[in-house]
Amino acid sequence: MEDKTSQFKSADIDEKGIRKEKPEELVMALAEAKADAILQRLPVSDYVKEAEPTLLITSDQVVVYEGVIREKPANEEEAHQFIKGYSGGHAATVGSVLVTNLKTGFRKGEWDRVEIHFHEIPDEVIEKLIEEGNVLHVAGGLLIEHPLIKPYIKQVPRHYRQTFPKLVLLSLGLSPAYG
């Protein structure tokens, strides 16, 4: 059996075909659908025979702005509208992680919500972000780690960078050592 320590696979699912009213339910449903899609393409019986368990980790994220769930923008105009809306205001990211043990089939997931507050974002910055194109491929057109947007982040909880690892640990039934 080949080394599976760092394999990455795309789920290739129709995310727009999965709808939930609550963002927390939506990100969990999407992470589950991604896991199901990937599992259909894996030789699961090979993993059951192995001594050590192999974990499949799937995730999803949406942005919530003024109570509305935002996924990837449909086009440049929508990306501009999304980012302009965050300017001087706030939005929340809602993310999920689902861990599936391929040996046992056990599956557990968690979600987290992070509020992000913004300074005014100049139109020139928004245009540069859209021109680069990356914002068209992420939830809500929001890339808070991007060097062009970072100066306009007013407030983000200190645990933001710890969200993904924390969710993985919680999904594994472990308690994170940080807040």
Salt bridges, closest charged atoms under 4 A:
GLU15 OE2 - LYS34 NZ 3.64
GLU15 OE2 - LYS72 NZ 3.74
GLU24 OE2 - ARG113 NH1 3.56
ASP36 OD1 - ARG107 NH2 2.94
GLU50 OE2 - LYS4 NZ 2.93
ASP60 OD1 - LYS34 NZ 2.74
GLU71 OE2 - ARG19 NH1 2.66
GLU110 OE2 - LYS108 NZ 3.12
ASP112 OD2 - HIS159 NE2 3.40
ASP112 OD2 - LYS166 NZ 3.76
GLU115 OE1 - HIS90 ND1 3.44
GLU115 OE2 - ARG113 NE 3.27
ASP123 OD1 - LYS84 NZ 2.91
GLU127 OE2 - HIS80 NE2 3.09
GLU132 OE1 - HIS146 NE2 2.55
GLU145 OE1 - ARG161 NH1 3.22
